[in-house]
């Protein structure tokens, strides 16, 4: 159903068709439909969604829409929603809502749930504890598969996932059991005989990006979160890990483009916020580029003797910047996927040096021939060729080293991406170019 069809049915007051359609639609598609409606239409449509699906739809909406709905809900509607909303989604909601709405929600939920919410809110931002849910299936090792299946049927409806169950002893995690094993093995088999004891887990303070990386590395559906005493405190499911990956990728892309990252979408972000997020980096890069201008003025005599030298400056600077950006992009990707570590720095430098040597020789040969054919000047062709070789090699080495050092000192490697590296390489390429030119032309 699209927005036009929905409005037509609403105007006809065909509520039965609307309700039946929303009942069979996917929760994600309903959230997308509601995001395209006006506030009053959206509120009306949400109340037509079946109660068992409303929480899923709500968790897939943007924060501004969630805030609006919470504001207009009655106490009964809010309580029903929160009862069906998973704990991690509730915490995510509270982190984005204004203080008055947070207070209202905390007053609405039960005291037990309020204690859990407060506990989750205390974990550091971007930690495993801040994105976990406490709704998981716990088992005892002495249970049989028959007893386990009965237990899952009783409690599973209220849990985030039942595909992986966790075996606890005095709250300590001692094993995990998959739903596949429970459904395929004999009913009288004991859990302790089939549980997996080699467990991959994370601590409550583990960085969420590192946590998400484990999902990709081990193809997990859920990951247990434990405290320092190996006591089970929650789980992180694959859908939350995917959200983290998307957020981290968005942040890295923004930083690589010299823009301060924003959690809001492009259209939700105001013009002033867009300008503020871009201005600081542009100012820094603009001021740093004045270094290049200062260096160029030191070679006025070279310009006066051979004015043609000036025309090759943009080509050299652009080539150096592009080469540095290529290297930094590949290294940043390798760091993000844990393919490259700081201890590999010399291997990386040696590899990038060999790549740069091949690339620069090809570029130098192509440009040298072009310049010799156009200007019939062998010295000029040699100057440009040598400058290209030195610039490409230096820029690729700079491009691979800076992200590695950033990672080493716990900075985001994306900070050392295209704009910053380009500015640094521009300065170096000018120094290389005029140093070679003044020696060959004896200026």
N, C-alpha and C positions, 0 to 999 in steps of 0.2 A: 504494500500500500504506500502511495506517495502522499505528499502534503495536499495536493489538489483533491484527490479522492477522499481523503479524510475530511477536508473542509466541506465537500459536497454532502457527505453522509451526515456530518454534524448539522449542517443547515437544514437537511431533511428530517433531522431528529431521529435518524435511524440508529438508535443506540444499540439495538440487538445485533445488527450487522457489525458495528464497530467493535463491540465486546467480543463477538465470535472471532473476528479477524485478529484482534490483539491476542486472543487466547492461543492461536496457532502460530503466530509470528515468533521469530527468534528474539531473545531479550536484547541483543546488540542492535538488531534492526529497529526494534521499537524505540530504543534510546536515540538512534539516529533520526527517526521520524519525529520524535518529540523535540529534538534540538532545533528542528526547522519550523516549529510552531510558535505562535505568540504565547505570552505568559498565561493568559486566561484559557486558551485552547489547550495548552500543555497541562495545566492543572486538572482540567476536565478529563483529558485523555488518560492521565495517570490514574485517576480514580476508577477508570474502566478496566484497568489491567487486573487480571486475577491475582489474588493476594500472594499465592505461592510463587508468582513470577515477578511481582513488583520489586522485591529487593534486588534481584539480578539486574533488572532494568535500571534501577536507581544507581547501582554501583558502576554502571557503564556510562553514566552521564557526566558532563563536565562540572567542575566545582561551582560556577555561578548558578547553573540550573539547580544543582542540589541545594544550594543555599536558599534559593527562591522557594523551592518546594517545602523545605523544612520550616520556613517562615510562615507558610500558609496552612500547613497541616494542623489538624486538631490534635489534642492530646492522645486520643484513641488511635488516630491514623499514624501518628509518630511512633507510638508504642508498638503497633503491629509491624511497622516497617523495621524498627530496630530489633524486634524479636527474630525477624527472618534474615537480618543482615549479618554477614559473617564478621567476626571480631576485627580482622585486619582492615576490612572495608569501613567499619565503624570508626576505627582509629584514624584512617586516612581522611575520612570526612571531617572529624573533629580538628585535625591539624590545619584545615583550610577554612573552617567556618569562623565568623566573628565571635567574640567572647560571649555575647548575649545568647547566641544560638547554642553554643557549647554548653553553657550553664543550663539551658532548657533541656537539652538532650540528657545531660548527666542526672538531672532531676527526674527524668522520665524512666530511665532504665532501672533495673533492680540493683540492690546494693552489691550483690556478688559480681554482676557484670560491670558495675561502676568501678569496683576494686581492680578488676582485670584491665579495664580501659586505662585507669590511672597508672597501673604498672607498665603497660605498653608505652604510654606517653612519656615515661621517664627515660626510656632508652635513647641513646644519642641519635641524632638525625643521621640518616644514611647508614645505619647499622642493621645487622640481621634482626635484632630484637625489635626494631621499629617497623619492620614489614611483615613480621611473622603473625600467625594466628594461633590461638590456643585451642582451636576446635579440631582435634584429631582423635583417632580410635586407639585406645590403650588396651593392652591385653596382659594376661598373666601367663607365665611359661607353663603352668600346670593345667591350663585349659586345653580341652580337645578341640579339634576343628569343628565338631558339631556344636559345642558350646560357644565357640567363637562366632560362628555364623548366626546363631541366635542372638548373641550380644550385638553384632553389627546391625542386624535387622531392627533391634530396639533403639539404638543410639545413632545409627549411621545417617539418618535424615538430617540430623543437626550438625553433622561434621563437614568440614571443608572438603575432605577426600576420604574414600575408603579403599582406594587402590593400594595403599601401603598402610599397614598397621604397625604399631610400636609396642614392643614387649618391655614392660617396666617391672622393676623390683625395688621396692622402697623409693619409688619415684626416679630411680636411676635407669637409664636406657641400656638394656642388655641385648636387644635384638630387634630385628624387623622381619615382617612377614608380608609377602605380596598377595594380592587378591587371587592371582593365578594359582598359587599353591593351595590356597584355601578351597578353591573351587574344583581342583583336579585330584587332590589327594584323599585318602580314606578318612571318613568322619571320625574314627577313633584315634587318629594320630594326634600326639601331643604337640603343642606349639613349640616346646623346647627342642623337639627333634627336627623341626623344619626351619626354625628361625635362622636368619643370617646374622652372624655375630661380628663380621667385619663391616663396621658401620661408617659411612661417610656423614659427618655432622659438622656444624659450625657453632661457634660461641655467640652469645647475645651481642657482643661488641664487634664481631667480625664485620668488615666493610661490605656493604650490600653489593658492590660491583664484583668483589672477589667471590661472594656467595653466588651471584648469577653466573659467574664463570664456571662454577662447579656443575651447574645444571647442564651446561653445554658440553663440558668435558666428560661427564659420566652418564649423560642421557637420563637424568632423573625426572621423576614426576613430582616428588616432594623431598624436602631436606629437613631433617630434625635439627632443632636448635636446643643446645644444652648450656647449662651454667658451668662454673668452674669446677663443680663437684660432679659433673656429668649427669646432673639431674635434668630431666626433660622439662622444657618450659614452653615449647611450641614447635610449629612446623612452618616452612615456607613452601608454597606450592608453585608449580611451573608457570602459572599465569602471572603471579606476582614477580617472578624472576624475569619474565619477558617484559613486563612493565619497566623494571629496573634497567634492562638492557636498552630499551627504547629511550628512556630518560637520559642515560649516560651517553648514548650515541648522539642524541640531540644536543646535549651540553658540549660534547667534544666538537661537533660540527659548528656550533655557534662560536666557540672560542677560536677554532681554526680560521673562522671568517672574521676574526677581530670584532666579535659582538659579545657583550655580556649575556650569558644564558638567562632565559626567562621560562618559568613554568607554565605561563599562559600561552594560548595559541596565538597565531599571527594577528587574527582579527580581534581577539579579546584584549590584546595589548594596545594601550592608547598610543597616539602619535608621540606624545611627550615621552612616554616610557621607551618607545623605539629609539627616539633621538638620544635619550640619556644612556641607553645600553650601547649605543654605537659611538657616542662622542668621545669618551675617554680614550678608547683605543686609537681612534683617528687622530686625536690630539697628540698622543704619545708617538705614533708613527710619523706624524707630520714634523714634530720637533726633532725626532731622531734623524729624519732625512736631511735636516739642515747641515749635518756633519758632512754628507756627500757634497753639498753645495760649497762648503768651506774648503774641502779638498780640491774641488775643481778649480776654484779661484787661485790656488797655488801654482797652477800650470798655465797661466795666461800667456807666458812667453811661447809655450808649445803651440797654443792656439794661433797666436800671431804668425808663427813661422809656417805652420801647416794647418790652415783652417779646416781642411777635410777631416782631421782627427775628431772633431766635434760630432760629426754625423754618425759615427760608429758607437757613441756612448750608449744610446737607448738599446741598441741591439745587444751589446755586451751585458748591460744591467738586466735586461729582460731574460736573456739566456741563463745568466747566473741565478737569478731569482727562481726561474722555472725548474732548474736542475736541483736547487736546494729544496724546493717544495716537493718535488718527486721523492727525494730521499726521506724527508721528514714524514711525509704521509705514510710511506711504507713502514718506517720504524714505529710510528705511533700506532699503526694497525697491529704490528707485531707485538708491541707492548700490551695493547688492549687484549689480545688473544693469548697472552702469556707465551708466545713463541720466542720472544727475545727478552733477555734480562741484562742487567748492567754488567754482569760478569762476561758477557759476550761482546763487549765493546770493541776489543781489538780484532775479533773475527769480523764484526760489522764494518769497521773502518777499512780493513784489508779488502773486503768484498766490494765496498762502495768505491774504493780507489781503483780497483780493476775495471769496474763498470764505467767509472768516470773517464778512465784512460781511453777505453774503446770509443765511448760517446764523443769525447772531446777531439780525438784524432779525426773522426768522421766529420764533425762540424768544422774543424779547422781546415781540413782539406777542401770541403765544399765552399767555404767562405773565401779561402785563399785563392782558389781558382776564379771565383766570381770577381773578386777585387782586381786580380791581375788582368783578367779579360777586360773589365770595365775601365780601369785607370792606368793600365800598363805600368804599374809601380810595384816592383818585387819587394822592396823594403816594407811598404805599407801592407802588402799581403802577409809578409812574415810577422809583422807587429800584431795584426789582427788574429792570425793563426795561433801564435804563442799566447796571446792574451786570452783567447778562448780556451785553450788547453788548461792554463793555470786557473782561470776563473771557474771552469766546470769542475775541476778536481777539488778546488778549495770549497766551492759551494756544496758539493755532495758530501764532503767530509763534515762541514759545519751542519748540514741538514740532518746527518745521522747522529752526530755527537750531542747536540743540544737537547733533543727529547730524552736521550738516555740519562744525561745529567739532571734534567728536570725530575725524572722518575726517581733518581737516586736521592734527591733532597726533598722528596715527597710533594713535589708540585705536579700539577696536571701536565703531562707531556704535550697536550694540545696547545698549551700556551706558546710553545716553541714551534708553532706551525708557520704556514706560509707568510703572513704579513711581517712577523718579527724577523724571520730568517731572510726574507727578501730585502728588508731594510739593511740588515747586517751585511749581506752579500753585495749589495749595491756599493757600499762603502769600500769593501775589499776589492771589488772588480775595478773600480776607478783607480785605486792605488796601483794595482797590478798593471793596468793598461798604460798609464802614463809613465810608470817606472820603466817598462819595456820600451815604450816609444821614445823617451828621452835618451835611453842608451843606444838604441839602434840608429836614430836620426841625429844623435849627438847634439841635442838641443840644450 
